[in-house]
Amino acid sequence: MVGGVYIANLRPLTDYFDIQSPTFTNLIVVMIAVILIFSLRFYINHLNKKNLYEVINLEQLASYQLWIRPESTKHFFLVLSNFLIFLVFSVLGFVAFIELPNVLILFFSMLILLFVTFINFMTVKEGNTTVKFKGDKEAS
């Protein structure tokens, strides 16, 4: 009951974030937002790779393809369900922004999409992980 009172009081505040723009413009804004999120993800990935190369020169090491098995099926389905749920919320948020242009909807949809791009960090837990080499040859 108390939560409903707070949400009712937030409604006039969210009206300040409404913008008047045609649907096509909103679609372009969503495409730019998605491109920005993926650009940020690739930039962070590049920085991480650069930091790794400062510690280890990977060109001097042999490379192999590995099969990394999930810790358990429960962990696999947890990661998969998190990915799908947040991806659906992100897509629904962007569709909602196209239909009801509100900057808060766009902002939170972008945050959720950014989280979706970082879900891969949940796939392999820190610590000991059992791996299987995929063939005896070096990977190219």
C-alpha positions in Angstrom: 0.0 0.0 0.0 2.8 2.4 0.8 4.6 1.6 -2.4 1.5 2.6 -4.4 1.5 6.0 -2.7 5.1 6.6 -3.7 4.4 5.5 -7.3 1.4 7.7 -7.5 3.5 10.7 -6.3 6.2 9.9 -8.9 3.8 10.1 -11.8 3.8 13.9 -12.1 7.6 13.8 -11.9 7.9 11.4 -14.8 5.6 13.7 -16.9 8.5 16.2 -17.0 10.6 13.6 -18.9 8.0 13.2 -21.7 9.1 14.5 -25.1 7.1 15.3 -28.1 8.7 13.6 -31.1 7.4 11.6 -34.0 7.7 7.8 -34.0 10.4 7.8 -36.7 12.6 10.1 -34.7 12.2 7.9 -31.6 13.2 4.9 -33.7 16.4 6.7 -34.8 17.1 7.6 -31.1 16.7 4.0 -30.1 19.1 2.8 -32.9 21.7 5.4 -31.8 21.3 4.4 -28.2 21.8 0.7 -29.1 24.9 1.6 -31.1 26.2 3.6 -28.2 25.7 0.8 -25.8 27.5 -1.7 -28.0 30.3 0.8 -28.7 30.8 1.2 -25.0 30.9 -2.6 -24.6 33.4 -3.0 -27.3 35.5 -0.1 -25.9 35.6 -1.7 -22.4 36.4 -5.1 -24.0 39.3 -3.4 -25.9 40.6 -1.8 -22.6 40.4 -5.2 -20.9 42.3 -6.8 -23.7 44.9 -4.1 -23.6 45.4 -4.6 -19.9 45.8 -8.3 -20.4 48.4 -7.8 -23.1 50.4 -5.6 -20.7 50.6 -8.6 -18.3 50.9 -11.5 -20.8 52.0 -11.6 -24.4 49.4 -14.0 -25.8 51.1 -14.3 -29.2 54.0 -16.2 -27.6 51.7 -18.7 -26.0 50.1 -21.7 -27.7 46.4 -21.4 -28.1 43.9 -24.1 -27.8 40.1 -24.3 -28.1 38.5 -25.3 -24.9 35.1 -26.7 -23.9 34.1 -25.1 -20.6 31.3 -27.0 -19.0 28.9 -25.2 -16.8 29.3 -25.7 -13.1 25.8 -27.2 -13.1 22.7 -27.2 -15.1 21.1 -24.9 -12.5 23.9 -22.4 -13.1 23.5 -22.7 -16.9 19.7 -22.1 -16.7 20.2 -19.2 -14.3 22.6 -17.4 -16.7 20.4 -18.2 -19.7 17.2 -17.1 -17.9 18.8 -13.9 -16.7 20.0 -13.1 -20.2 16.7 -13.7 -21.8 14.6 -11.9 -19.2 16.8 -8.8 -19.2 17.0 -8.9 -23.0 13.2 -9.0 -23.2 12.9 -6.1 -20.7 15.4 -4.1 -22.7 13.6 -4.7 -26.0 10.2 -3.9 -24.4 11.6 -0.7 -22.9 12.9 0.4 -26.3 9.5 -0.4 -27.9 7.8 1.5 -25.1 10.1 4.5 -25.8 9.2 4.5 -29.4 5.5 4.5 -28.6 5.5 6.6 -25.5 8.6 8.9 -25.7 9.9 9.4 -22.2 13.5 9.9 -21.5 13.3 7.8 -18.3 12.1 4.8 -20.3 15.0 5.2 -22.7 17.6 5.6 -19.9 16.5 2.5 -18.0 16.2 0.5 -21.2 19.8 1.5 -22.0 20.9 0.4 -18.5 19.3 -2.9 -18.9 20.8 -3.5 -22.3 24.2 -2.6 -20.9 23.7 -5.2 -18.2 22.7 -7.7 -20.9 26.0 -7.1 -22.7 27.9 -7.9 -19.4 26.0 -11.0 -18.5 28.8 -13.1 -20.0 30.8 -12.4 -16.9 28.4 -14.7 -15.0 29.0 -17.7 -17.3 32.3 -18.9 -15.7 32.7 -18.4 -12.0 36.0 -17.5 -10.5 38.0 -20.3 -9.1 38.7 -23.8 -10.4 36.9 -24.7 -13.6 37.0 -28.0 -15.4 37.8 -27.7 -19.0 38.2 -30.1 -21.9 40.6 -29.5 -24.8 38.8 -29.5 -28.2 41.2 -31.6 -30.2 44.9 -32.0 -30.0 45.8 -29.3 -32.6 46.5 -25.7 -32.1 43.6 -23.4 -32.8 44.2 -20.8 -35.5 
